Amino acid sequence: MVHRIFTTAFSSVYPHYVTKAERKGRTKAEVDEIICWLTGFDQPALDRHLQSETTFDDFFAVADLNPNATLITGVVCGIRVENVEDPLMQKIRYLDKLIDELAKGKKMETILRG
């Protein structure tokens, strides 16, 4: 069964990432930096995906996942991201975890596994 989030437009969830960050005093630019770090997209590529309403499936299919993404560990929505078996769901959970860390006030160097 295909999970509903896979066919959801990335652009429909993106504003929620930004809102979550901004509520905690962080910025859209920081959200974009995290997304670009994880996916390998530059800002123009990210903007194109947002404008074309790319699904999560297609978004991550063309992403060049950061090799340090495997260092992302912890729990999101009660699920350990490092134990997620579906590769696409794991990438989505990686992104969720990074946004959570941003909203919790972690430093960008820590979030970006630098």
Phi, psi and omega in degrees: 000134178276127179290144183302324182297331182299324183261005177280142178292130177305322182296339179280338180263330182311313180301332178290323175299313182296314180300316180301317180292314183294326177300334181257016175084012178261180189236161174300322180299323178291321176300313180298320179299317178297313181298316180294321178298314183292318190264342185083001178284148168270175184300315178300322179294317177300314179300320178297317179297320179294320180287326184271002178056044177302137176288161176303320180302308181290325180301309181281340178295328181257001178283149173254086189304134180301133180300336178277001179301331180292347177279352180282117180226166178125187187249133173230127181054037178077009183239132176287120184296327181288346180257002180291125186278322181287123184301320180291315179299323179296319178297319178296318179293324174304312181297315178303316182296317180297319179294321176301315181297321177299313182294334179276002174090011179293154179287147182301323180300323179287315181300318183274018175049043182267000000 
